[in-house]
Amino acid sequence: MSVTSATSSRPAAVVPSRVGQYAGFVSRSLAFVLDIVVSLGLFALVVALISSVVGLLSGHSSNVNRHGVIVEVLFGVWAFVYFAAQWASNGRTLGMALFGIRVVTKDGSEVSRWRAVGRTAALPLSFLFLGLGFLISLFQRERRALHDLIAGTCVVYSWDAHAARLRWLVRQQAPDPLPSGDPSDR
């Protein structure tokens, strides 16, 4: 009597996947808030570093608050580069990567450099009229915000959330007990 492999006697498990489905409002919003926090933190770190270096070299303490408008404009430029560069390079920002979402074109292909720049330029339009440009994504089948409609993009899930959650719990299934029968088969 031969023992059959435990893997061949089991039916393959069907793992639900969200890959390619349109990302929801909450996932997109949380990723965006995280990106703003990261972007602002990095910008503040760089400004503090530059301010310290200027203070050391000049011998005078540097007060960034005196240059408020300049700092705000520089942050706007920094935020533009932060979003556009990441969307152009791999279709996602740090926040989007953590929430498993990515920007693609309407037909599902990768976002080009110019489309990423256009999407970033259109992003402030979604803030107009109390965020109405973002809220329209709640009522669309494709969950596209105003800046997505303008740039011809959409945001989709790019990893299997269920598999990612279970992957670290179980790397390998426990072996099945040997079938009962002749002790010499064991």
C-alpha positions as CSV (number, residue, x, y, z in Angstrom):
1,M,0.0,0.0,0.0
2,S,1.5,3.4,-1.0
3,V,0.9,6.7,0.7
4,T,-0.2,9.5,-1.5
5,S,1.1,13.0,-1.2
6,A,-0.9,15.2,1.2
7,T,-0.7,18.0,-1.3
8,S,-2.2,16.1,-4.2
9,S,-5.2,14.9,-2.2
10,R,-6.3,18.4,-1.1
11,P,-8.3,20.7,-3.4
12,A,-6.6,24.0,-4.1
13,A,-7.8,26.8,-1.8
14,V,-9.4,29.8,-3.5
15,V,-7.8,32.9,-2.2
16,P,-9.9,36.1,-2.6
17,S,-8.1,38.9,-4.2
18,R,-8.7,42.6,-4.5
19,V,-5.9,43.1,-7.1
20,G,-7.1,45.4,-9.9
21,Q,-10.3,46.5,-8.1
22,Y,-10.9,50.2,-7.7
23,A,-9.5,51.5,-4.4
24,G,-12.1,52.9,-2.0
25,F,-12.4,56.4,-0.6
26,V,-11.1,55.5,2.9
27,S,-8.0,53.7,1.6
28,R,-7.2,56.6,-0.7
29,S,-7.8,59.2,2.0
30,L,-5.7,57.4,4.6
31,A,-2.8,57.0,2.1
32,F,-3.0,60.7,1.2
33,V,-3.0,61.8,4.8
34,L,0.0,59.6,5.5
35,D,1.8,61.1,2.4
36,I,1.1,64.6,3.6
37,V,2.5,63.8,7.1
38,V,5.6,62.1,5.6
39,S,6.1,64.9,3.1
40,L,5.7,67.6,5.7
41,G,8.0,65.8,8.1
42,L,10.8,65.4,5.5
43,F,10.4,69.0,4.5
44,A,10.6,70.2,8.1
45,L,13.7,68.1,8.6
46,V,15.4,69.5,5.6
47,V,14.5,73.1,6.5
48,A,15.8,72.6,10.1
49,L,19.0,71.1,8.7
50,I,19.5,74.0,6.3
51,S,18.7,76.5,9.0
52,S,21.2,75.0,11.3
53,V,24.0,74.9,8.7
54,V,23.3,78.5,7.7
55,G,23.3,79.5,11.4
56,L,26.7,77.7,12.0
57,L,28.3,79.2,8.9
58,S,27.0,82.8,9.5
59,G,27.3,82.9,13.2
60,H,23.7,84.2,13.5
61,S,20.6,82.2,14.5
62,S,18.3,81.8,11.5
63,N,14.6,82.3,12.0
64,V,12.6,80.5,9.3
65,N,9.3,82.2,10.5
66,R,10.5,85.5,9.0
67,H,10.3,83.9,5.6
68,G,6.9,82.3,5.9
69,V,5.7,82.9,2.3
70,I,9.0,81.6,0.8
71,V,8.8,78.5,3.0
72,E,5.2,77.9,2.0
73,V,6.0,78.2,-1.7
74,L,9.0,75.9,-1.2
75,F,6.8,73.4,0.5
76,G,4.3,73.5,-2.4
77,V,7.2,72.8,-4.8
78,W,8.5,70.0,-2.5
79,A,5.0,68.4,-2.3
80,F,4.6,68.6,-6.1
81,V,7.9,66.8,-6.6
82,Y,7.2,64.3,-3.8
83,F,3.9,63.2,-5.5
84,A,4.9,63.5,-9.2
85,A,8.2,61.8,-8.8
86,Q,6.8,58.8,-7.0
87,W,3.8,58.4,-9.3
88,A,6.1,58.6,-12.3
89,S,8.6,56.1,-11.0
90,N,6.4,53.3,-9.8
91,G,2.8,54.5,-9.7
92,R,2.6,54.8,-5.9
93,T,3.7,57.0,-3.1
94,L,4.9,55.7,0.3
95,G,1.4,56.0,1.7
96,M,-0.2,54.2,-1.2
97,A,2.3,51.4,-1.0
98,L,1.5,50.9,2.7
99,F,-2.2,50.7,1.8
100,G,-1.6,48.5,-1.2
101,I,-2.9,50.9,-3.8
102,R,-1.4,52.2,-7.1
103,V,-2.2,54.8,-9.7
104,V,-2.7,53.4,-13.2
105,T,-4.2,54.8,-16.5
106,K,-7.8,54.2,-17.2
107,D,-7.0,51.2,-19.2
108,G,-4.8,49.7,-16.4
109,S,-1.4,50.4,-17.9
110,E,1.5,52.1,-16.1
111,V,1.4,55.9,-15.5
112,S,3.8,57.9,-17.8
113,R,6.0,60.6,-16.5
114,W,3.8,63.3,-18.1
115,R,0.6,61.8,-16.9
116,A,2.0,61.8,-13.3
117,V,2.9,65.4,-13.6
118,G,-0.6,66.2,-15.0
119,R,-2.3,64.3,-12.2
120,T,-0.2,66.2,-9.6
121,A,-0.9,69.5,-11.2
122,A,-4.7,68.7,-11.1
123,L,-4.6,67.5,-7.5
124,P,-5.3,71.0,-6.0
125,L,-8.4,71.3,-8.1
126,S,-9.9,68.4,-6.0
127,F,-9.7,70.6,-2.9
128,L,-11.9,73.4,-4.4
129,F,-15.4,73.8,-3.0
130,L,-14.7,72.0,0.3
131,G,-13.2,68.9,-1.3
132,L,-15.9,68.3,-3.8
133,G,-13.3,66.9,-6.2
134,F,-12.6,64.1,-3.8
135,L,-16.2,63.5,-2.8
136,I,-17.2,62.7,-6.4
137,S,-15.2,59.5,-6.1
138,L,-17.9,58.2,-3.7
139,F,-20.5,58.2,-6.4
140,Q,-18.5,56.8,-9.3
141,R,-18.2,53.1,-10.2
142,E,-14.5,53.6,-10.9
143,R,-13.9,55.7,-7.7
144,R,-12.1,58.5,-9.7
145,A,-11.6,61.9,-8.1
146,L,-11.5,65.1,-10.1
147,H,-7.8,65.0,-10.6
148,D,-8.1,61.4,-11.8
149,L,-10.8,62.4,-14.4
150,I,-8.6,65.2,-15.7
151,A,-5.4,63.1,-15.9
152,G,-7.1,59.9,-17.2
153,T,-6.0,57.8,-14.2
154,C,-7.6,55.7,-11.5
155,V,-6.4,54.1,-8.3
156,V,-6.5,50.3,-7.9
157,Y,-5.6,47.8,-5.3
158,S,-2.2,46.3,-6.2
159,W,-1.7,43.5,-3.7
160,D,-3.8,40.7,-2.3
161,A,-4.7,42.0,1.2
162,H,-5.9,38.6,2.4
163,A,-2.8,36.7,1.3
164,A,-0.5,39.4,2.7
165,R,-2.2,39.2,6.1
166,L,-1.9,35.4,6.2
167,R,1.5,35.1,4.6
168,W,3.4,36.0,7.7
169,L,1.1,33.8,9.9
170,V,1.7,30.6,8.1
171,R,4.6,29.9,5.9
172,Q,3.9,26.2,5.6
173,Q,0.9,24.0,6.5
174,A,1.3,21.5,9.3
175,P,1.9,18.0,7.9
176,D,-1.1,15.7,7.8
177,P,-1.1,12.7,10.2
178,L,-0.2,9.5,8.4
179,P,-3.2,7.3,7.3
180,S,-4.0,4.4,9.5
181,G,-3.2,1.0,8.1
182,D,-0.3,-1.4,8.0
183,P,2.5,-0.2,10.3
184,S,5.1,-1.2,7.7
185,D,3.7,1.6,5.4
186,R,4.8,4.2,7.9
